[in-house]
Amino acid sequence: MKANKMAKWLMMGVCASLLVGCGNSSSSSGSSKNEITFWNPFTGADGSNMVAMIDAYNKTDPEYKIKNVSLKEGDMYAKIPTVVNSGKNIPDLTIVHAERIKQYNDNGMLESYDDLLGDYENINADNYVAEAWNLGELDGSRYSVPLDIHSWGTYYNKDLVEKYAPGALDDNILTFDEIKAAGEKATADDVRGMAVTWVKPNFLSLMKQYGGALTEDGTEPTLDTQASKDAIGLWKEMYDEGVTTKDGEDPTQLFLAGKLIFFPEGIWLQNNLKDAEFEWGLTNSPQLSDDLNETVNWASSHQFVRFNSEERTDEKEKGIMDFLEWLRTNSLEWAKAGQNPATLDILNDEEYQEMPQSIFISTPEQQATLSIFDYKYNGYVAEYLDAHGFDTIFGKQEIDDFTSGMQKEVADKIAKDSSNK
């Protein structure tokens, strides 16, 4: 790795991370001769599911067992460039979010799977959700294998839909027009039509529906556009018209209290809704059109990568591939955490087919709605949206200032980023 690039990573760490949390941890980073040290950011509820999968795999008595090391997401991403630069205690296998892979690769930190896949013919494009598989292919080489594809959708209160929006979900596509009509009817009963939730996936999904993109050339941002203005503007319009939750309200509590019809959130949130005293469902993110071919659902993916290491032996490489191949047909436990495994083998499982989130990969048409925004500088965009998105929706910042400020801030950060040099 070039010295200037490594210095940049040591000074800045990496871009802002996604929200998805996750399991139980082990603190040691070292690895014994017959262990594969596996770093991951699963320190939340779904971490226990990952531990359960690892335990199940280890009970098959593989030559190389998996040693789980779960680290807080921010700590893990800060630690990675340090250990890679040192050349010592580098994990044998690591889970990272999809949006980080391009930057890691541009900084020369990743090893490809090209020489390993020949002996594992089932780990191929035909056996994984395309959106999750394709992003691991960079410059003609494969640098990651997907674990899952987690996405953003809309939870809904079935009783309230029947009362205020009958028929709206017959096609499993919820439009903003349908939300607005339902919200206007519900206002008199002090029921909110839709929650204002995490701005990033809401904004990115809608921006793409309007024909926008984060970049045209892979580097320079294209954020101060009409599509960006329309996307944040529609959310502000819904707020101004009283259709959405108000500034300061807790959407989760309102939904659980039966005072919210539509709740845009991630598929991983369903564990928080298990105690609801009403029937709820999960469908696509809010859309401009009721045409499935035009539907956009924001998504991300946890991906297995291997950072450069002189310590990883050929035998361990085979052990890693054995583990990935086992996961390809043994991912139901990960689905129980509310996730969608990226392996298409999961579609053969009847228990999985009954899970709410299965809608998103149930058919090729639904899989095509999933969109991972793997712009190399996605983290800079996320930082801006997290800092300014709510203020703009709630009328505390002008839309033009929001989009021009986003363009300038992201461009300025890119100019200082040595991975673009």
Order of alpha helices (4+ residues) and beta strands (2+ residues): alpha-beta-alpha-beta-alpha-beta-alpha-alpha-beta-beta-beta-beta-alpha-alpha-beta-alpha-alpha-alpha-beta-beta-beta-beta-alpha-alpha-alpha-alpha-beta-alpha-alpha
